[in-house]
Amino acid sequence: MRANISSNSGSSNSAGNKKRKVKMSDGMFVLVAVVGCIAAFAALLIVVSGGGVRHVDIFLPEKTENTLAFRQVEGGGRVALVGIKGIAQVNPTLIMRTGDYALELTIINEDDRPHMLYIDGVNVSTKVLRPGESDVISFRSKGEATYNYYDWGAGSEPLGQIRAMKVTAYE
């Protein structure tokens, strides 16, 4: 089978328009069809792998998870925030990235009286935690900053700090 393609050459002579016929062999037709299918498949792969057809993000949001507990610390009987998971210090300085990176804190009250953690500057706080209760709070920082965190009912002295820092691949 041969496919005939006719086209106007666009030139005219005194006798009128001349038509030129281009003949395509069966092998050439199959080759053009195969190359076209491969190109269409490659374009489809690029669109699908780029996320053009997904209704949700395929990447999990980045976050840092820390678990802290209100506890009585030795020497003075004062209450402090003690790191259990993620960082193991008393009233730790927590470090987080800026942008879409979240800091998720799980706060547990292991003391015998109520506490409430308040983070100044972002106005985030836990609920009032009775002994044995816990709460999870999460926040993001758009830019570099230092936030103090407090035990809401224990006084005006900050327990510690949260530092948000910009992290880049190359500086």
Order of alpha helices (4+ residues) and beta strands (2+ residues): beta-beta-alpha-beta-beta-beta-beta-beta-beta-beta-beta-beta
